[in-house]
């Protein structure tokens, strides 16, 4: 395992994947990272659906009009859900779990991309939440935050540019 600072610099969104499947051992490590993520009041108020069925992944890609088509090339999708009736911090909790998975994915040498689903949908007014709930047979009380497209990187990306960091956005003691 490398240094976290290097991992953070290396992690980039990948929208192109090879056809190679993600191993079961890698999936287990990715899900372990999610399950270890901190949550408000230790509520662990998230649910995950790991999808490796190509037809289901293609349907997930069509759950909103823009920005999800990259999923069609991903051999694996992880859908992140929370229950707002249990904890009003479900969005934050699910977000922390999702980024924890993304760092684990990068550490494994794989690529990922966050596909925002909460608040998104189709031009006819159908919400992505409802589409995904139907595809995966998800209970009504759960709401989708995002889908992570996961796979072996189909192209390389340069690490984050240290020179482009916006240090002017960091304030000490006052704005």
HELIX and SHEET records of a PDB file:
HELIX    1   1 UNK A    4  UNK A   10  1                                   7    
HELIX    2   2 UNK A   24  UNK A   35  1                                  12    
HELIX    3   3 UNK A   40  UNK A   42  5                                   3    
HELIX    4   4 UNK A   54  UNK A   61  1                                   8    
HELIX    5   5 UNK A   69  UNK A   73  5                                   5    
HELIX    6   6 UNK A   90  UNK A  107  1                                  18    
HELIX    7   7 UNK A  128  UNK A  136  1                                   9    
HELIX    8   8 UNK A  162  UNK A  164  5                                   3    
HELIX    9   9 UNK A  167  UNK A  169  5                                   3    
SHEET    1   A 4 UNK A  46  UNK A  51  0                                        
SHEET    2   A 4 UNK A  76  UNK A  82 -1                                        
SHEET    3   A 4 UNK A 143  UNK A 151 -1                                        
SHEET    4   A 4 UNK A 111  UNK A 116 -1                                        
END                                                                             
